[in-house]
Amino acid sequence: MTYANHLNIADDLLREAKENAARNGRTLTAVVEDALRESLAPRRSPSPRPPVDLPTFLGEGGLMPGVDLDDNAGLRALLDEGVPLEQRR
């Protein structure tokens, strides 16, 4: 085990860490070590979800032309154009 020579930690953050340690019956060292481990751990990608089949209503043939549900920016742009959806059909 190696001891750190000196750490500068913001007073409010240190106070919060000490309160967390006391509240959970742990040492400040254990709380800081766990936080470092979590911060330094490699990020795992979430497991892929199966595709969702979304039902459509008020018409046949699925989505309106130009609508791509996988394109959030495109959907926002369509909605921000100010043309009511009813007039897009």
C-alpha positions as MATLAB code, in Angstrom:
seq = 'MTYANHLNIADDLLREAKENAARNGRTLTAVVEDALRESLAPRRSPSPRPPVDLPTFLGEGGLMPGVDLDDNAGLRALLDEGVPLEQRR';
ca = [
       0.000    0.000    0.000;
       1.262    3.461   -0.876;
       0.268    6.612    0.927;
      -0.454    9.719   -1.100;
       1.849   12.587   -0.262;
      -0.854   15.219   -0.519;
      -4.282   15.622   -2.069;
      -6.091   18.919   -2.506;
      -9.800   18.220   -2.242;
     -12.437   20.948   -2.179;
     -13.750   21.477    1.338;
     -17.396   20.865    0.410;
     -16.535   17.650   -1.445;
     -14.412   16.371    1.436;
     -17.166   17.194    3.917;
     -19.699   15.306    1.792;
     -17.372   12.297    1.497;
     -16.833   12.256    5.271;
     -20.602   12.436    5.877;
     -21.140    9.596    3.398;
     -18.505    7.489    5.144;
     -19.983    8.122    8.611;
     -23.537    7.496    7.411;
     -22.521    4.123    5.968;
     -20.154    3.079    8.753;
     -17.103    3.188    6.470;
     -13.785    4.937    6.500;
     -13.091    7.968    4.368;
     -10.306    5.976    2.710;
     -12.739    3.232    1.662;
     -15.176    5.768    0.217;
     -12.426    7.527   -1.766;
     -10.934    4.235   -2.998;
     -14.348    3.011   -4.184;
     -14.984    6.299   -5.983;
     -11.583    6.056   -7.702;
     -12.182    2.434   -8.714;
     -15.560    3.329  -10.185;
     -14.154    6.347  -12.002;
     -11.213    4.401  -13.444;
     -13.136    1.244  -14.370;
     -13.602    0.668  -18.095;
     -17.073    1.555  -19.257;
     -19.140   -1.351  -20.458;
     -21.503   -0.880  -23.347;
     -25.073   -1.762  -22.490;
     -26.243   -5.013  -23.997;
     -28.099   -4.388  -27.254;
     -31.857   -4.338  -27.000;
     -34.041   -6.102  -29.490;
     -35.817   -3.787  -31.947;
     -39.217   -2.526  -30.869;
     -42.173   -2.742  -33.224;
     -44.115    0.499  -32.763;
     -47.752    0.453  -33.823;
     -49.010    3.317  -35.960;
     -52.529    4.711  -35.963;
     -54.729    7.024  -38.027;
     -53.796    5.705  -41.398;
     -52.347    2.830  -43.254;
     -48.901    2.307  -44.625;
     -46.807    3.081  -41.559;
     -44.888    6.266  -41.006;
     -45.293    9.421  -42.997;
     -42.715    9.990  -45.735;
     -39.499   11.517  -44.423;
     -39.992   10.336  -40.836;
     -37.152    8.254  -39.422;
     -37.729    7.228  -35.795;
     -34.002    6.557  -35.380;
     -33.142   10.186  -36.179;
     -33.970   12.375  -33.174;
     -32.537   15.515  -34.752;
     -34.546   14.909  -37.928;
     -37.745   14.387  -35.946;
     -37.169   17.612  -34.017;
     -36.527   19.462  -37.269;
     -39.793   18.167  -38.734;
     -41.727   19.193  -35.631;
     -40.012   22.589  -35.455;
     -40.978   23.517  -39.027;
     -44.344   24.633  -37.715;
     -46.400   22.598  -40.151;
     -49.101   20.646  -38.299;
     -48.671   16.890  -38.628;
     -52.172   16.590  -40.132;
     -51.040   18.676  -43.133;
     -47.989   16.446  -43.712;
     -50.047   13.436  -44.722;
];
